[in-house]
Amino acid sequence: MFKNIISKRAVIIPLLMLSAMWFGYFLQMQGFFQSCFGAIIPLLPEGLLGVITSPLLHGNIDHIISNSIPVAVLLFLLYQFYPLVANKVFIIGWLATGLLVWLLPPIDILTGDYMYTCTIGASGVVYVLAFFLFFSGVFKWNMKLLTISLLVVLYYGSLVWGMFPEELFYNLQEPSKISWQAHLSGAVVGSIIAFAFKNVGDRKKKYIWEFPNYYSEKDDKLWQEYKENHPEDFLELPYKKRDDIWDHLDELRKK
């Protein structure tokens, strides 16, 4: 019974993604992917490799742990409740977010200075999944999927602040290492994909009574058969004539 409730892909895909992320981090610890190799470097040809590899690389143990939990949870929700489009959302979201980060000019929005940045980490994918799951439920207006949207807001609603540079909120001694560009790109891509796939899969269920003129007595065969077999039930019932108060005038006077 349990296997009929939980999709196999909803378990396997998150485990494969986590394995790839931790294997990538292990290779980093062994000296592979040194410097900016494998990272997204905006507007530079050598940075295009990062469109594919950057979500599998992380700066430190805290970085990969902080991404592992939301990746596992959101991928599970994606493959469990959106099986028809899950692969497309995951792959398109991964590549489109990386490409958008690569296309964004690496300029400090506060100073206008050009920055040579190397972006790694799965946070862009996290934002794709979170924003897709939220907006897809809203666009489809399906109660089950709206519940998923509310869960995403409840547990990951604070992600919205990551779409803005930390410098807007804190006085930092040095530029932030958190890529708000990746977060913003993931949010935009996830929202667009949710809109593009709004008519695929589960949508709002419309019950028969929500349709105008949904019931026609002529189309109800059981009702017609009953009328034919029990005509006595449809005879006009006798009714008592309404009393005329003037007929009881003498009685009222005596009282």
Salt bridges, closest charged atoms under 4 A:
ASP202 OD2 - LYS144 NZ 3.10
GLU217 OE2 - LYS227 NZ 3.35
GLU251 OE1 - HIS248 ND1 3.83
